[in-house]
């Protein structure tokens, strides 16, 4: 069944595109949610009359997406997480956490659904994450996964090492 999209439909097309979809999908999802209209001769004629307005809105969306891309592309954000042995996380870093970190550190609001990640982040370190803004416009952000726990264990280890060095120095002085 051919329909005219009234909104962007990921994977199918954007506003004003005429696409082929299954009849059940159109009747049960697209039409009730006002995401499409049937591609009748009357609706196609109205579409041609509105084409200028659609192109203007499309240009605004692309410009806004390019501005967001320029603001975060190539930058890095830090996500704190508890890390177990061998750099494994307790749980994983979610797209919502990444979107929150981008907003807090870079000042750019990103929808968590736009943050793409093939596999869940379950280890500490650097991870490249793609953020899709609009159609093929996307940016890459480096996510640094760190530790939120306090690090007194390392400080104690350094203090113990210094104490052992002092004991060794005193022992060698007494022996002479």
C-alpha positions in Angstrom: 0.0 0.0 0.0 1.4 3.4 -0.9 1.2 6.2 1.7 2.4 9.8 2.1 4.5 10.2 5.2 3.5 13.2 7.4 6.5 12.8 9.7 9.9 11.2 9.7 9.7 7.4 9.9 13.0 5.8 10.7 14.1 3.4 8.0 11.4 4.4 5.6 11.6 8.1 4.8 10.9 11.7 5.8 7.9 14.1 5.7 6.4 14.2 2.2 7.9 11.0 0.9 5.6 8.5 -0.8 6.5 5.0 0.4 5.2 1.4 0.1 4.2 -0.2 3.4 2.2 -3.2 4.4 -1.6 -2.5 4.6 -1.9 -3.6 8.2 1.0 -1.4 9.3 -0.6 1.6 7.6 -4.1 1.0 8.9 -3.2 -0.1 12.4 -0.2 2.2 13.2 0.5 5.0 10.7 -3.0 6.3 10.1 -4.2 6.3 13.7 -0.9 8.0 14.9 -1.2 10.6 12.0 2.2 9.6 10.7 0.9 9.0 7.1 -2.0 9.6 4.7 -3.2 7.2 2.0 -1.6 8.1 -1.4 -4.8 9.0 -3.2 -4.7 11.4 -6.2 -6.3 14.2 -4.0 -3.7 13.8 -1.3 -0.8 13.7 -3.8 -2.1 17.0 -5.3 -2.2 18.6 -1.8 1.4 17.2 -1.2 2.6 19.0 -4.3 1.1 22.3 -3.1 2.8 21.9 0.3 6.1 20.8 -1.1 7.7 24.2 -0.6 6.8 24.3 3.1 8.1 20.7 3.6 11.4 21.5 2.0 11.8 24.6 4.2 11.1 22.5 7.4 13.6 19.9 6.1 16.3 22.5 5.7 15.7 23.8 9.2 15.9 20.3 10.6 19.2 19.5 8.8 20.7 22.9 9.9 19.8 22.1 13.5 21.2 18.6 13.3 24.5 20.0 11.8 24.8 22.5 14.6 24.4 19.7 17.2 26.9 17.6 15.4 29.4 20.4 15.4 28.9 20.9 19.1 29.7 17.3 20.1 31.6 15.6 17.3 35.0 14.3 18.4 34.5 15.4 22.0 34.7 13.1 25.1 32.5 12.7 28.1 33.1 10.8 31.4 30.6 8.4 32.9 31.3 7.2 36.4 30.6 3.6 37.2 31.7 1.0 39.7 34.4 -1.2 38.4 35.2 -4.7 39.6 38.2 -6.8 39.1 40.0 -6.7 35.7 38.1 -3.6 34.6 34.7 -5.2 34.4 31.7 -3.0 35.3 29.0 -3.9 37.8 26.2 -3.7 35.2 26.7 -1.6 32.1 26.6 2.0 30.8 23.3 2.8 29.2 22.4 5.2 26.4 20.5 7.3 29.0 23.6 7.7 31.1 25.6 8.7 28.0 22.9 11.3 27.0 22.9 12.6 30.6 26.7 13.0 30.5 26.6 14.8 27.2 24.1 17.2 28.6 26.0 17.8 31.8 29.5 18.1 30.3 28.9 19.5 26.8 25.6 21.4 27.4 23.8 19.7 24.4 20.5 17.9 25.0 20.4 14.6 23.2 17.5 12.1 23.2 18.6 8.8 24.7 17.0 7.0 21.7 19.4 8.8 19.4 22.5 7.4 21.3 23.4 4.3 19.4 25.6 1.5 20.7 25.9 -1.9 19.1 27.1 -3.6 22.3 26.6 -2.6 25.9 29.6 -0.9 27.5 30.7 -3.4 30.2 34.4 -2.5 30.6 36.3 0.5 31.8 38.2 2.7 29.4 37.5 4.5 26.2 34.5 3.7 24.0 33.4 5.3 20.7 29.7 5.9 20.6 27.7 7.2 17.7 24.9 9.8 18.2 22.4 10.0 15.4 20.7 13.4 15.1 18.7 13.3 11.9 18.7 10.7 9.1 22.4 10.3 8.1 23.7 13.1 10.2 25.5 11.7 13.2 28.5 12.4 15.5 31.0 10.3 17.3 31.6 10.8 21.0 34.3 9.2 23.1 32.9 7.9 26.4 35.4 7.5 29.2 34.2 5.0 31.8 35.8 5.6 35.2 35.5 4.8 38.9 33.0 6.3 41.3 34.3 4.5 44.4 36.7 6.4 46.6 40.3 5.3 46.2 41.6 5.0 49.8 43.0 1.6 49.1 45.6 3.0 46.7 46.5 5.8 49.1 47.0 3.2 51.9 49.2 1.1 49.6 51.4 4.1 48.9 51.6 5.0 52.6 52.6 1.3 53.4 55.3 1.4 50.7 56.7 4.6 52.1 56.7 3.1 55.6 58.5 0.0 54.3 61.1 2.1 52.7 61.7 4.0 55.9 62.0 0.7 57.8 64.6 -0.6 55.3 66.6 2.7 55.6 66.6 2.5 59.4 67.6 -1.2 59.3 70.6 -0.5 57.0 71.7 2.4 59.2 71.6 0.2 62.4 73.5 -2.6 60.7 76.4 -0.3 59.9 
